[in-house]
Amino acid sequence: MDLSSRPARRGLRLAAVTSSAVLLPLAAGTLPAQAAPATITAAVAERQGRGLDREALRASLDALHQAGMYGTYSAVRDGSSHWRGAAGYADVDTKRPVRPGFQHRVGSITKTFTAVAVLQQVHEGRVDLDAPIGRYLPDLVPGERGRLITVRMLLNHTSGLGDHVLGAFPGLQEDPGKALDAGRFRHFEPEELVRLGLAAPSPVPRGTYAYSNTNYVIAGLLLREVTGQEPEEYITRNVIRKAGLRHTYFPRTPRLTGPHSRMYESMYGFIDPARDYSVYDMSWAGVAGSLVSTMDDLDSFYRQLLTGRILGPAELRAMKTTVPTYEAPPGQEVGMRYGLGLYTTKLSDGRWYWGHDGGVFGAGTWALSTEDGRRQVAIGINRMKYQSIGDDGYPQPHAIDAAMLRHVEGALADAPRAAAPARTAEPAPAPALTALPTAAEPRPFTTPAPARR
């Protein structure tokens, strides 16, 4: 692979995109290069007040496939009404179709589950959100960082810690396909990931939002310390089973156990043709992003979470207390804020929705819910980083982005207007933006984005 076809700026931009987005593919909220439409689409406007419009949902999912997504599946719930759909191919060679109930690697949506588990321990009095992590894991996070980084900072990504992912995939910036192939069956212990994250450059000052998967690997080790159980086991017993999710699990091998799609990674055109990474050892992600689920299970999980069936009122309030994910230009509102493993984003209809997104090599997921928990949408895709990198070094808008947004907004269109999200008493300043607007994973989902510097 030759990255020198464009001068150094392109290579440097690929490095920037890789470090802040490509591989923080677990992510929360890496937004695409384009801003959301200024007004709600006509198709969405026509549906307001009518409940689930199954024909419109079907058409918008088909449009996503027609825009270039290989395969996609979605589940929408509104009260007792429920819709599921799928469009496209699970295997581009055989043309095997995707199905609505497919299992799917959901990436950083895992973080919501991990944050719930930590907050359960807060409720039990075993963890203090504002205690330094060094109180619990002095040998893992030693020195000043152990004394000054709190549990809350880990969960809302204001710890200032770097990310372990680039360290886990040597050569990713030079030859992404080779690096991903080499790591397919490599197993990592979580302590090794933490060491890589601690050694990575700090992207922003402590107290400032900057997405880092290492934060949640540490949170998993905190769970192990206070519960005496492996974090995957604890989350399975106390979060997944408590929510009654039947198709959500941490994989024990590189392979998924049930019906699923192939998962194709393009890495912004640097892997061409797109390569299948559906078989992969996900220990590099751990409880930051290795969960497998279905779109139906995700709808159910976020509905139960936001209606108070999984956490108590105090813990849910803590989860929904947010910090800005970027610095908005003067006079503009930040369109995305991050809580504890949960974010809120303002879509083009002017409403705020709660949820998370996630991405791993070849698989992306987005799950959003109204604040009252009545209405949810979850959508999975089987091709990632399909955009190209432009002359300015940034991923360029793609027709898939707009089609994805139309489907999600159409699914949520009838939602009641929610209040603005809760803020911390003194929000931390957000970092200057240099790559994608909120630095995490390059998901093909659009919310209002700030002007780049």
Secondary structure by P-SEA (a helix, b strand, c coil): cccccccaaaaaaaaaaaaccccccccccccccccccccccaaaaaacccccaaaaaaaaaaaaaaaccccccbbbbcccbbbbbcccccccccccccccccccccccaaaaaaaaaaaaaaaaccccccccccccccccccccccccccaaaaaacccccccccccccccccccaaaaaaaaccccccaaaaaaaaaaccccccccbbbbbaaaaaaaaaaaaaaccccaaaaaaaccccccccccccccccccccccccbbbbccccccccbbbccccccccccccccccccaaaaaaaaaaaaacccccaaaaaaaacccccccccccccccccccccbbbbbccccbbbbbcccccccbbbbbbbccccccbbbbbbcccccccccccccccccaaaaaaaaaaaaaaccccccccccccccccccccccccccccccccccccccccc
